[in-house]
Amino acid sequence: MIIQANNQLTLEEFLHLPPGEGDVTYELVDGQAIPKMSPKFFHAKLTRELIKLLEQCCQDKGEVCPEWAVKLTRLGRDWMPIPDILYVSYERLPINWDEDEACPVPPDLVIEIISPGQTFGQMIAKAKDYLDAKVLRVWVVDSQARSITVFYPDAAPQTYMGDELLTDSLFEGWEFTVEQVFQKAKIPLN
């Protein structure tokens, strides 16, 4: 179901919509409230392990949060996606910021995990939108391919699989292999 008031929702109208039924959450895309795919078991386990990894690396440097909406702009319009995981440094979001609302600044990192019914192509388009909105890095995690593709604002994307060491200048000194993430999450081989 897509929720739409008149022709297009403004950000303020979207923020004042009643909650969705059950555990449905919505993203604001092109003036419409679009339901977000409900995560499954493997998705949830990958989310948990990636959060653990990020929290080890980013402790006292910023906020690591699952499913936190973020206020961005897409194609000149308000956009409010809900990334699976985001990291926002205290350089972008002051350490004393304490509001119960959507993230008001572009995060340093957004992680999207492909859910059943989503395609890698859709995630490429979403990664481009994130980068255009000044997100510094986007990781797309594919549990079927057991890969993480890293999207950069100023370089071609790079896909990591197996025992390839994933490093990122955004996180100095931090490294891991994609296979370590999948093993810790106990995701079975296809």
MARBA-3410 file (N, C-alpha, C, O; in Angstrom, 1 decimal):
190
0.8,-1.2,0.0,0.0,0.0,0.0,0.9,1.2,0.0,1.9,1.3,0.7 ~ 0.5,2.2,-0.8,1.2,3.5,-0.8,0.3,4.5,-0.3,-0.9,4.6,-0.7 ~ 0.7,5.3,0.7,-0.1,6.4,1.3,0.2,7.7,0.6,1.4,8.0,0.4 ~ -0.8,8.4,0.1,-0.6,9.6,-0.6,-1.7,10.6,-0.2,-2.9,10.2,-0.3 ~ -1.4,11.8,0.2,-2.4,12.8,0.5,-2.5,13.8,-0.7,-1.4,14.3,-1.1
-3.7,13.9,-1.2,-3.8,14.7,-2.4,-2.9,14.2,-3.5,-3.0,13.1,-3.9 ~ -2.0,15.1,-4.0,-1.0,14.7,-5.0,0.3,14.2,-4.4,0.7,13.1,-4.7 ~ 0.9,15.0,-3.5,2.2,14.6,-3.0,2.2,15.0,-1.5,1.7,16.1,-1.1 ~ 2.9,14.2,-0.7,3.1,14.6,0.7,4.3,15.5,0.8,5.3,15.2,0.2 ~ 4.2,16.5,1.7,5.4,17.2,2.1,6.0,16.5,3.2,5.5,15.5,3.8
7.2,16.9,3.6,7.9,16.2,4.7,7.1,16.4,6.0,7.0,15.4,6.7 ~ 6.5,17.6,6.2,5.7,17.8,7.4,4.5,16.9,7.4,4.2,16.3,8.5 ~ 3.8,16.8,6.3,2.6,15.9,6.2,3.1,14.4,6.5,2.4,13.7,7.2 ~ 4.2,14.0,5.9,4.7,12.7,6.1,5.0,12.4,7.6,4.6,11.4,8.2 ~ 5.6,13.4,8.3,6.0,13.2,9.7,4.8,13.2,10.6,4.8,12.6,11.7
3.6,13.7,10.1,2.4,13.7,10.9,1.4,12.6,10.6,0.3,12.6,11.1 ~ 1.8,11.7,9.7,0.9,10.5,9.3,0.8,9.6,10.6,1.7,9.5,11.4 ~ -0.4,9.0,10.7,-0.5,8.0,11.8,0.4,6.8,11.5,0.8,6.6,10.4 ~ 0.8,6.1,12.6,1.6,5.0,12.4,1.0,3.9,11.5,-0.2,3.8,11.4 ~ 1.8,3.1,10.8,1.4,2.1,10.0,0.8,0.9,10.8,1.0,0.9,12.0
0.0,0.1,10.1,-0.6,-1.1,10.8,0.5,-2.1,11.1,1.4,-2.3,10.3 ~ 0.4,-2.8,12.3,1.4,-3.8,12.6,2.8,-3.1,12.8,2.9,-2.1,13.4 ~ 3.8,-3.8,12.2,5.1,-3.3,12.3,5.6,-2.7,11.0,6.8,-2.6,10.7 ~ 4.7,-2.2,10.2,5.0,-1.5,8.9,5.6,-0.1,9.1,5.0,0.7,9.9 ~ 6.7,0.1,8.5,7.3,1.5,8.6,7.3,2.0,7.1,7.3,1.2,6.2
7.4,3.3,7.0,7.3,3.9,5.7,8.5,4.8,5.5,9.1,5.4,6.4 ~ 8.9,4.9,4.2,9.9,5.9,3.7,9.2,6.9,2.9,8.3,6.6,2.1 ~ 9.7,8.2,2.9,9.1,9.2,2.0,10.0,9.2,0.8,11.2,9.5,0.8 ~ 9.3,8.9,-0.4,10.0,8.9,-1.7,9.1,9.5,-2.7,8.0,9.1,-2.9 ~ 9.6,10.6,-3.3,8.9,11.3,-4.4,7.5,11.7,-3.9,6.5,11.6,-4.6
7.4,12.2,-2.6,6.1,12.7,-2.1,5.2,11.6,-1.7,4.0,11.9,-1.4 ~ 5.6,10.3,-1.7,4.7,9.2,-1.3,5.3,8.5,-0.1,6.5,8.3,0.0 ~ 4.4,7.9,0.7,4.9,7.1,1.8,4.9,5.7,1.3,3.9,5.1,1.0 ~ 6.1,5.1,1.2,6.3,3.8,0.6,6.6,2.8,1.7,7.6,3.1,2.5 ~ 5.9,1.7,1.8,6.2,0.7,2.9,7.6,0.1,2.7,8.1,-0.2,1.6
8.4,0.0,3.8,9.7,-0.5,3.8,9.5,-2.1,4.0,8.7,-2.5,4.7 ~ 10.4,-2.8,3.3,10.4,-4.3,3.3,10.6,-4.7,4.7,11.5,-4.3,5.4 ~ 9.8,-5.7,5.2,10.0,-6.2,6.5,11.1,-7.2,6.5,11.1,-8.1,5.7 ~ 12.1,-7.0,7.4,13.3,-7.9,7.4,13.0,-9.3,7.8,12.1,-9.5,8.6 ~ 13.7,-10.2,7.3,13.6,-11.6,7.6,14.8,-12.0,8.5,15.6,-11.2,8.9
14.9,-13.3,8.9,15.8,-13.8,9.9,17.3,-13.5,9.5,18.0,-13.0,10.3 ~ 17.7,-13.9,8.3,19.1,-13.7,7.9,19.4,-12.2,7.9,20.5,-11.8,8.3 ~ 18.5,-11.4,7.4,18.7,-9.9,7.4,18.9,-9.4,8.8,19.8,-8.6,9.0 ~ 18.1,-9.9,9.7,18.2,-9.4,11.1,19.5,-9.9,11.7,20.2,-9.1,12.5 ~ 20.0,-11.1,11.4,21.3,-11.6,12.0,22.4,-10.8,11.4,23.4,-10.5,12.1
22.4,-10.5,10.1,23.4,-9.7,9.5,23.4,-8.3,10.1,24.5,-7.7,10.3 ~ 22.3,-7.7,10.3,22.2,-6.4,10.9,22.8,-6.4,12.3,23.6,-5.5,12.6 ~ 22.5,-7.4,13.1,23.1,-7.5,14.4,24.7,-7.6,14.4,25.3,-6.9,15.1 ~ 25.2,-8.4,13.5,26.7,-8.6,13.4,27.3,-7.3,12.9,28.4,-6.9,13.4 ~ 26.7,-6.7,11.9,27.3,-5.4,11.4,27.3,-4.3,12.4,28.2,-3.5,12.5
26.2,-4.2,13.2,26.2,-3.2,14.3,27.3,-3.5,15.3,27.9,-2.6,15.8 ~ 27.5,-4.8,15.7,28.5,-5.1,16.6,29.9,-4.7,16.1,30.7,-4.0,16.8 ~ 30.2,-5.0,14.8,31.4,-4.5,14.2,31.6,-3.0,14.2,32.6,-2.5,14.6 ~ 30.6,-2.3,13.8,30.6,-0.9,13.8,30.8,-0.3,15.2,31.6,0.7,15.3 ~ 30.1,-0.8,16.1,30.2,-0.3,17.5,31.6,-0.5,18.0,32.1,0.4,18.8
32.3,-1.5,17.7,33.7,-1.7,18.1,34.6,-0.7,17.5,35.5,-0.1,18.2 ~ 34.4,-0.4,16.2,35.2,0.5,15.5,34.9,2.0,15.9,35.8,2.8,15.9 ~ 33.7,2.3,16.1,33.2,3.7,16.2,32.9,4.1,17.6,32.3,5.2,17.8 ~ 33.2,3.3,18.6,32.9,3.7,20.0,33.4,5.1,20.3,34.6,5.4,20.1 ~ 32.6,5.9,20.8,32.9,7.3,21.2,33.2,8.2,20.0,33.7,9.3,20.2
32.9,7.8,18.8,33.2,8.6,17.6,31.9,9.0,16.9,31.9,10.0,16.1 ~ 30.8,8.4,17.3,29.5,8.7,16.6,28.4,7.7,17.0,28.6,6.9,18.0 ~ 27.3,7.8,16.4,26.1,7.0,16.6,26.0,5.9,15.6,26.1,6.2,14.4 ~ 25.8,4.7,16.0,25.5,3.5,15.2,24.0,3.1,15.5,23.7,2.8,16.6 ~ 23.1,3.2,14.5,21.7,2.9,14.8,21.1,2.1,13.7,21.4,2.3,12.5
20.3,1.1,14.0,19.5,0.4,13.0,18.2,1.1,12.8,17.6,1.7,13.7 ~ 17.7,1.1,11.6,16.3,1.5,11.2,16.0,2.9,11.7,15.0,3.2,12.2 ~ 17.0,3.9,11.6,16.8,5.3,12.0,16.5,6.1,10.7,17.4,6.2,9.9 ~ 15.4,6.7,10.6,15.0,7.5,9.5,16.0,8.7,9.4,16.5,9.2,10.4 ~ 16.3,9.1,8.2,17.2,10.3,8.0,16.6,11.2,7.0,16.0,10.9,6.0
16.7,12.5,7.3,16.1,13.6,6.5,17.2,13.9,5.4,18.3,14.4,5.8 ~ 16.9,13.7,4.2,17.8,13.9,3.0,17.0,14.6,1.9,15.8,14.8,2.0 ~ 17.7,14.9,0.9,17.1,15.5,-0.3,17.5,14.6,-1.5,18.6,14.1,-1.6 ~ 16.5,14.3,-2.3,16.6,13.4,-3.5,16.0,14.1,-4.7,14.8,14.4,-4.7 ~ 16.8,14.4,-5.7,16.3,15.0,-6.9,15.6,16.3,-6.6,14.6,16.7,-7.2
16.1,17.1,-5.6,15.6,18.4,-5.2,14.3,18.3,-4.3,13.7,19.3,-4.1 ~ 14.0,17.1,-3.9,12.8,17.0,-3.0,13.1,16.3,-1.7,14.2,15.6,-1.6 ~ 12.3,16.5,-0.7,12.5,15.9,0.6,12.4,14.4,0.4,11.6,13.8,-0.4 ~ 13.3,13.7,1.1,13.4,12.2,1.0,13.7,11.8,2.4,14.6,12.3,3.1 ~ 13.0,10.8,2.9,13.2,10.2,4.2,13.3,8.7,4.2,12.4,8.0,4.4
14.5,8.2,3.8,14.7,6.8,3.8,15.0,6.3,5.2,15.3,7.1,6.1 ~ 14.8,5.0,5.4,15.2,4.3,6.7,16.2,3.3,6.4,15.8,2.1,6.1 ~ 17.5,3.6,6.5,18.5,2.6,6.2,18.5,1.5,7.2,18.0,1.7,8.4 ~ 18.9,0.3,6.8,19.0,-0.8,7.7,19.9,-0.4,8.9,19.6,-0.7,10.0 ~ 21.1,0.2,8.6,22.0,0.6,9.6,22.6,2.0,9.2,22.8,2.2,8.0
22.8,2.9,10.1,23.6,4.1,9.7,24.6,4.4,10.8,24.4,4.1,12.0 ~ 25.6,5.0,10.4,26.6,5.6,11.3,26.8,7.0,11.0,27.0,7.4,9.8 ~ 26.6,7.9,12.0,26.9,9.3,11.8,27.9,9.7,12.9,27.7,9.5,14.1 ~ 28.9,10.3,12.4,30.0,10.8,13.3,29.6,12.0,14.1,28.7,12.7,13.7 ~ 30.3,12.2,15.2,30.0,13.4,16.0,30.5,14.7,15.3,30.2,15.8,15.7
31.3,14.5,14.2,31.7,15.7,13.4,30.5,16.2,12.6,30.4,17.3,12.3 ~ 29.6,15.3,12.3,28.4,15.6,11.5,27.2,15.9,12.4,26.4,16.8,12.2 ~ 27.1,15.1,13.5,26.0,15.3,14.4,26.6,15.5,15.8,27.2,14.6,16.3 ~ 26.4,16.7,16.3,27.0,17.0,17.6,26.7,16.0,18.7,25.6,15.4,18.8 ~ 27.7,15.7,19.5,27.6,14.7,20.6,26.5,15.0,21.5,25.9,14.1,22.1
26.1,16.2,21.7,25.1,16.6,22.6,23.7,16.7,22.0,22.7,17.1,22.6 ~ 23.6,16.4,20.7,22.3,16.3,20.0,21.4,15.3,20.7,21.9,14.1,20.8 ~ 20.2,15.6,21.1,19.4,14.7,21.9,17.9,14.9,21.6,17.2,15.3,22.5 ~ 17.5,14.6,20.4,16.1,14.8,20.0,15.6,13.4,19.5,16.3,12.6,19.0 ~ 14.3,13.2,19.8,13.7,11.9,19.4,13.0,12.2,18.0,11.8,12.2,17.9
13.9,12.3,17.0,13.4,12.5,15.6,14.3,11.9,14.6,15.3,11.3,15.0 ~ 14.0,12.1,13.4,14.9,11.5,12.3,16.3,12.2,12.4,16.4,13.3,12.8 ~ 17.2,11.5,11.9,18.6,12.0,11.8,18.6,13.3,10.9,18.1,13.2,9.8 ~ 19.0,14.4,11.4,18.9,15.7,10.7,20.0,16.0,9.7,20.0,16.9,8.9 ~ 21.0,15.1,9.6,22.2,15.3,8.8,22.5,14.1,8.0,22.2,13.0,8.4
23.2,14.2,6.8,23.6,13.0,6.1,24.6,12.2,6.9,25.5,12.7,7.4 ~ 24.3,10.9,7.1,25.2,10.0,7.8,26.6,9.9,7.1,26.7,10.1,5.9 ~ 27.6,9.4,7.8,28.9,9.1,7.2,28.7,7.8,6.4,29.2,7.7,5.3 ~ 27.9,6.8,7.0,27.8,5.5,6.4,26.3,5.1,6.5,25.7,5.2,7.5 ~ 25.8,4.5,5.4,24.5,3.9,5.3,24.8,2.4,4.9,25.5,2.2,3.9
24.2,1.5,5.5,24.2,0.1,5.1,22.8,-0.4,4.8,21.9,-0.3,5.6 ~ 22.7,-0.9,3.6,21.4,-1.5,3.1,21.7,-3.0,2.9,22.6,-3.4,2.2 ~ 20.8,-3.8,3.4,20.9,-5.3,3.2,19.8,-5.7,2.3,18.6,-5.4,2.5 ~ 20.1,-6.3,1.2,19.1,-6.7,0.2,18.1,-7.7,0.8,18.6,-8.7,1.3 ~ 16.9,-7.4,0.7,15.8,-8.3,1.2,15.2,-9.0,0.1,15.3,-8.6,-1.1
14.5,-10.2,0.3,13.8,-10.9,-0.7,12.8,-9.9,-1.4,12.1,-9.1,-0.7 ~ 12.8,-9.9,-2.7,11.9,-9.0,-3.4,12.6,-7.7,-3.9,12.1,-7.0,-4.7 ~ 13.8,-7.5,-3.4,14.6,-6.4,-3.8,15.7,-6.9,-4.7,16.1,-8.0,-4.6 ~ 16.2,-6.0,-5.6,17.2,-6.4,-6.5,18.5,-5.6,-6.3,18.4,-4.5,-5.7 ~ 19.6,-6.1,-6.7,20.9,-5.3,-6.6,20.8,-4.1,-7.4,21.3,-3.0,-7.0
20.1,-4.1,-8.5,19.9,-2.9,-9.4,19.2,-1.8,-8.6,19.5,-0.6,-8.7 ~ 18.1,-2.2,-7.8,17.4,-1.2,-7.0,18.3,-0.6,-6.0,18.3,0.6,-5.7 ~ 19.2,-1.4,-5.4,20.1,-0.9,-4.4,21.2,0.0,-5.0,21.6,0.9,-4.3 ~ 21.6,-0.3,-6.2,22.6,0.6,-6.9,21.9,2.0,-7.0,22.6,3.0,-6.7 ~ 20.7,2.0,-7.4,20.0,3.3,-7.6,19.9,4.0,-6.3,20.1,5.3,-6.2
19.5,3.3,-5.2,19.4,3.9,-3.9,20.7,4.4,-3.4,20.8,5.4,-2.7 ~ 21.8,3.6,-3.6,23.2,4.0,-3.2,23.5,5.3,-3.9,24.1,6.2,-3.2 ~ 23.2,5.5,-5.2,23.5,6.7,-5.9,22.8,7.9,-5.2,23.3,9.0,-5.1 ~ 21.5,7.7,-4.9,20.7,8.7,-4.2,21.3,9.1,-2.9,21.4,10.3,-2.6 ~ 21.8,8.1,-2.1,22.4,8.4,-0.9,23.7,9.3,-1.1,23.9,10.3,-0.4
24.5,8.9,-2.0,25.7,9.6,-2.3,25.4,11.0,-2.8,26.1,12.0,-2.4 ~ 24.4,11.2,-3.6,24.0,12.5,-4.1,23.5,13.4,-3.0,23.6,14.6,-3.0 ~ 23.0,12.7,-1.9,22.5,13.5,-0.7,23.6,13.7,0.3,23.4,14.1,1.5 ~ 24.9,13.5,-0.1,26.1,13.8,0.7,26.4,12.7,1.8,27.1,13.0,2.8 ~ 25.8,11.5,1.7,26.3,10.4,2.5,27.7,10.0,2.0,27.9,10.0,0.8
28.6,9.8,2.9,30.0,9.6,2.5,30.2,8.2,1.9,31.1,8.0,1.1 ~ 29.5,7.2,2.5,29.7,5.8,2.0,28.4,5.0,2.1,27.7,5.2,3.1 ~ 28.2,4.1,1.2,27.1,3.2,1.2,27.6,1.8,1.0,28.3,1.5,0.1 ~ 27.2,0.9,1.9,27.5,-0.5,1.7,26.2,-1.2,1.4,25.2,-1.1,2.1 ~ 26.2,-2.0,0.4,25.1,-2.9,0.0,25.5,-4.3,0.3,26.4,-4.8,-0.3
24.7,-5.0,1.2,25.1,-6.3,1.6,24.1,-7.3,0.9,22.9,-7.1,1.0 ~ 24.7,-8.3,0.2,23.9,-9.2,-0.5,24.1,-10.6,0.1,25.2,-11.2,0.0 ~ 23.1,-11.1,0.8,23.3,-12.4,1.5,23.3,-13.6,0.5,23.9,-14.6,0.8 ~ 22.7,-13.4,-0.6,22.7,-14.5,-1.6,24.1,-14.6,-2.2,24.6,-15.8,-2.4 ~ 24.7,-13.5,-2.6,26.1,-13.5,-3.2,27.1,-13.5,-2.1,28.3,-13.7,-2.4
26.7,-13.4,-0.8,27.7,-13.3,0.3,28.7,-12.2,0.0,29.9,-12.5,0.0 ~ 28.2,-11.0,-0.3,29.1,-9.9,-0.7,28.7,-8.6,0.0,27.6,-8.4,0.4 ~ 29.7,-7.7,0.0,29.4,-6.3,0.4,30.0,-5.4,-0.7,31.2,-5.5,-1.0 ~ 29.1,-4.6,-1.3,29.6,-3.7,-2.3,29.6,-2.3,-1.7,28.6,-1.8,-1.1 ~ 30.8,-1.6,-1.8,31.0,-0.3,-1.2,30.9,0.7,-2.3,31.6,0.6,-3.3
30.0,1.7,-2.0,29.9,2.8,-3.0,30.5,4.1,-2.4,30.3,4.4,-1.3 ~ 31.3,4.7,-3.3,32.0,5.9,-2.9,31.5,7.1,-3.7,31.0,7.0,-4.8 ~ 31.6,8.3,-3.1,31.2,9.5,-3.9,32.2,9.9,-5.0,31.8,10.6,-6.0 ~ 33.4,9.4,-4.9,34.4,9.9,-5.9,35.2,8.7,-6.5,36.3,9.0,-7.1 ~ 34.7,7.5,-6.5,35.3,6.4,-7.1,34.3,5.3,-7.5,33.2,5.4,-7.0
34.7,4.4,-8.3,33.8,3.3,-8.7,33.5,2.4,-7.5,34.4,2.3,-6.6 ~ 32.4,1.8,-7.5,32.1,0.9,-6.4,33.0,-0.3,-6.4,33.6,-0.7,-7.4 ~ 33.2,-0.9,-5.2,34.0,-2.1,-5.1,33.3,-3.2,-4.3,32.7,-2.9,-3.3 ~ 33.3,-4.4,-4.9,32.6,-5.5,-4.2,33.6,-6.4,-3.6,34.6,-6.8,-4.1 ~ 33.3,-6.7,-2.3,34.2,-7.6,-1.5,33.4,-8.9,-1.2,32.2,-8.9,-0.9
34.2,-10.0,-1.4,33.6,-11.4,-1.2,34.7,-12.2,-0.4,35.8,-11.9,-0.5 ~ 34.2,-13.3,0.2,35.0,-14.3,0.8,36.1,-13.7,1.7,35.7,-13.0,2.7 ~ 37.3,-14.1,1.5,38.4,-13.7,2.4,39.1,-12.3,2.0,40.1,-12.0,2.5 ~ 38.5,-11.6,1.0,39.0,-10.3,0.7,38.9,-9.4,1.9,37.9,-9.4,2.6 ~ 39.9,-8.7,2.2,40.0,-7.8,3.3,39.2,-6.5,3.0,39.6,-5.8,2.1
38.2,-6.1,3.8,37.5,-4.9,3.5,38.1,-3.9,4.5,38.0,-4.0,5.7 ~ 38.6,-2.8,3.9,39.1,-1.7,4.6,38.4,-0.4,4.0,38.0,-0.5,2.9 ~ 38.4,0.6,4.8,37.8,1.8,4.3,38.4,3.0,5.0,38.6,3.1,6.2 ~ 38.8,4.0,4.2,39.5,5.2,4.8,38.6,5.9,5.7,39.1,6.7,6.5 ~ 37.3,5.7,5.7,36.4,6.4,6.6,36.6,5.8,8.0,36.3,6.5,9.0
37.1,4.6,8.1,37.3,4.0,9.4,38.8,3.5,9.5,39.1,2.3,9.3 ~ 39.7,4.4,9.8,41.1,4.2,9.8,41.5,3.0,10.8,41.1,3.0,11.9 ~ 42.2,2.0,10.2,42.7,0.9,11.0,41.7,-0.2,11.2,42.0,-1.2,11.8 ~ 40.5,-0.1,10.6,39.5,-1.1,10.8,39.5,-2.0,9.5,39.5,-1.5,8.4 ~ 39.5,-3.3,9.8,39.5,-4.2,8.6,38.8,-5.5,9.1,38.9,-6.0,10.2
38.2,-6.2,8.1,37.5,-7.5,8.3,37.3,-8.1,7.0,37.4,-7.4,6.0 ~ 37.0,-9.4,7.0,36.6,-10.0,5.7,35.1,-10.2,5.7,34.4,-10.3,6.8 ~ 34.5,-10.2,4.5,33.1,-10.4,4.4,32.7,-11.7,5.0,31.6,-11.9,5.6 ~ 33.5,-12.7,4.7,33.1,-14.1,5.2,33.1,-14.1,6.7,32.2,-14.9,7.2 ~ 33.9,-13.3,7.4,33.8,-13.3,8.8,32.4,-12.8,9.3,31.8,-13.3,10.2
31.9,-11.8,8.6,30.5,-11.3,8.9,29.5,-12.4,8.8,28.6,-12.6,9.6 ~ 29.5,-13.1,7.6,28.5,-14.1,7.3,28.7,-15.3,8.3,27.7,-15.9,8.7 ~ 29.9,-15.6,8.6,30.1,-16.7,9.6,29.6,-16.3,11.0,28.9,-17.1,11.6 ~ 29.9,-15.1,11.4,29.5,-14.7,12.8,27.9,-14.6,12.8,27.3,-14.9,13.9 ~ 27.3,-14.3,11.7,25.9,-14.2,11.6,25.2,-15.6,11.4,24.0,-15.7,11.5
26.1,-16.6,11.2,25.6,-18.0,11.0,24.7,-18.1,9.8,23.6,-18.7,9.9 ~ 25.1,-17.4,8.7,24.3,-17.5,7.5,24.8,-18.7,6.7,26.0,-18.7,6.4 ~ 23.9,-19.7,6.4,24.4,-20.9,5.7,24.8,-20.6,4.3,24.3,-19.7,3.6 ~ 25.8,-21.4,3.8,26.1,-21.3,2.4,25.0,-21.7,1.5,24.2,-22.6,1.9 ~ 24.8,-21.1,0.4,23.7,-21.5,-0.5,23.9,-22.9,-1.1,23.0,-23.3,-1.9
END
